[in-house]
């Protein structure tokens, strides 16, 4: 093989590139059809649990930072399914204001909260022991808030 022929074969032809992309698309379509919405709901439950836990931590830290009570407000209390939540601030004079949100929860995940308002005081303490459950089609997740420390714990629970 001379150097001229070798130089021509260093690249990839357009036909080869189109064939590879087509095969990858077919494999992706098969994978999506096989696992369907149930797999996405399981990933969604875990993702929603982690997202809500981060908002709870933000409320905890904001309460310490500003000296005002902060709380995460769900639009429904267990056993009713929650569809959205917001991060709120309660000032010293009792007025409440929206800090972030409202955030819409994934429709494939059933979310129930033990309280409508998950509140943290100026020292970062939770007002009560809170529990938020995230139910996917095969995996369930739970976010617990410890009352005295305000610690937020995310764990997988049996379906």
Secondary structure, DSSP 4 states (H G I P E B T S, - for coil): --HHHHHHTTS--HHHHHHHHHHHHHHHHHHHHHHHHHHHHHHHHHHHHHHHHHHHHHHHHHHHHHSSEEEEEES--TTSPB-EEEEEEE-TTS-EEEEEEEEEPPTTSEEEES-SEEEE-TTS-BSS-EEEEEE-SS-EEEEEE-TTT--EEEEEE--
